[in-house]
Amino acid sequence: MTDDSGTPAGPNAPTLLSPVERSKLDSGDDARFYASSRFVHHVDEPFRTKLTELYRRELDPDDTVLDLMSSWVSHLPADAEYDRVVGHGLNCDELAENPRLDEFFVRNLNETPSLPVEPASVDAVLLAVSVQYLQYPGPVFAEIRRVLRPGGVCVVSFSNRMFARKAIRAWRTASMDGRAALVRRYVERVGGFDDRRVVSAVEAGTDPFYAVVARRTTA
Ligand SMILES: C[S@@+](CC[C@H](N)C(=O)[O-])C[C@H]1O[C@@H](n2cnc3c(N)ncnc32)[C@H](O)[C@@H]1O
């Protein structure tokens, strides 16, 4: 049994989000909300370009990549080859159209916050513009830690756009810097990550770009 921090539950187990913080305006089944395909971009082109460049800097060509909460687009550099790219999301038709994915799985992480992935088998975990929908980030980030190889990278990107009714209250009510602090807290509380940093670029007239980048500790 684990609590939402990803550590064994017990009287001293830390809690990442309170029930109020993880509440959503729409508490209906996420799978139903995402059942209809949306072949749209969720952030603008400048944001997507910055994310692709960040991936180019942080990932190596022969990496095994896990793209969590993905869709028909992965934002990986078009000219970069990776060893294998595994996708995950809630909409099978969107994932099937994603040209970067070698394989994918569908799983509601708010119901089953675990990953069907071997321990220490992945070099990079990507989570683009979706972290605001996670109600139980503790177990999910503990799973990210579990599947990453030592030295592997986790890149969690986000902006100010969201399906507000499906975003957790802690996200909806926070500033952009507050959101960055929240994601940093997820990574720090789960532990096992070094070199945690926030990358941001805010330019008038474009979607603000934020990413938390963390490396799995090599020790
Ligand atoms: C705004 S889209 C972002 C998709 C993609 N990462 C991108 O950059 O375009 C949010 C994604 O989060 C996924 N998602 C939302 N709630 C989820 C949940 N409870 N479990 C698993 N995935 C979820 C959906 O599949 C959806 O594709």
The ligand as an SDF file (V2000), in Angstrom:
LIG
                    3D

 27 29  0  0  0  0  0  0  0  0999 V2000
   -3.5320   18.4460  -23.3390 C   0  0  0  0  0  0  0  0  0  0  0  0
   -3.3220   16.7790  -23.8900 S   0  0  0  0  0  0  0  0  0  0  0  0
   -1.5880   16.7480  -24.1970 C   0  0  0  0  0  0  0  0  0  0  0  0
   -1.2130   15.7000  -25.1750 C   0  0  0  0  0  0  0  0  0  0  0  0
    0.2520   15.7260  -25.6360 C   0  0  0  0  0  0  0  0  0  0  0  0
    1.1690   15.4370  -24.5390 N   0  0  0  0  0  0  0  0  0  0  0  0
    0.6060   17.0230  -26.3240 C   0  0  0  0  0  0  0  0  0  0  0  0
    1.6360   17.6120  -25.9710 O   0  0  0  0  0  0  0  0  0  0  0  0
   -0.0940   17.4440  -27.2290 O   0  0  0  0  0  0  0  0  0  0  0  0
   -3.5270   15.9010  -22.3700 C   0  0  0  0  0  0  0  0  0  0  0  0
   -3.2880   14.4120  -22.4750 C   0  0  0  0  0  0  0  0  0  0  0  0
   -3.2690   13.8560  -21.1710 O   0  0  0  0  0  0  0  0  0  0  0  0
   -3.8030   12.5710  -21.2070 C   0  0  0  0  0  0  0  0  0  0  0  0
   -4.5140   12.3470  -19.9640 N   0  0  0  0  0  0  0  0  0  0  0  0
   -5.3870   13.1780  -19.3590 C   0  0  0  0  0  0  0  0  0  0  0  0
   -5.8700   12.6190  -18.2340 N   0  0  0  0  0  0  0  0  0  0  0  0
   -5.2770   11.4120  -18.1270 C   0  0  0  0  0  0  0  0  0  0  0  0
   -5.3550   10.3510  -17.1720 C   0  0  0  0  0  0  0  0  0  0  0  0
   -6.1830   10.4120  -16.1380 N   0  0  0  0  0  0  0  0  0  0  0  0
   -4.5880    9.2570  -17.3800 N   0  0  0  0  0  0  0  0  0  0  0  0
   -3.7650    9.1710  -18.4510 C   0  0  0  0  0  0  0  0  0  0  0  0
   -3.6430   10.1400  -19.3750 N   0  0  0  0  0  0  0  0  0  0  0  0
   -4.3980   11.2400  -19.2200 C   0  0  0  0  0  0  0  0  0  0  0  0
   -4.7410   12.5060  -22.4160 C   0  0  0  0  0  0  0  0  0  0  0  0
   -4.5530   11.3270  -23.1380 O   0  0  0  0  0  0  0  0  0  0  0  0
   -4.3620   13.6860  -23.2560 C   0  0  0  0  0  0  0  0  0  0  0  0
   -3.8580   13.2810  -24.4890 O   0  0  0  0  0  0  0  0  0  0  0  0
  1  2  1  0
  2  3  1  0
  2 10  1  0
  3  4  1  0
  4  5  1  0
  5  6  1  0
  5  7  1  0
  7  8  2  0
  7  9  1  0
 10 11  1  0
 11 12  1  0
 11 26  1  0
 12 13  1  0
 13 14  1  0
 13 24  1  0
 14 15  1  0
 14 23  1  0
 15 16  2  0
 16 17  1  0
 17 18  1  0
 17 23  2  0
 18 19  1  0
 18 20  2  0
 20 21  1  0
 21 22  2  0
 22 23  1  0
 24 25  1  0
 24 26  1  0
 26 27  1  0
M  CHG  2   2   1   9  -1
M  END
$$$$
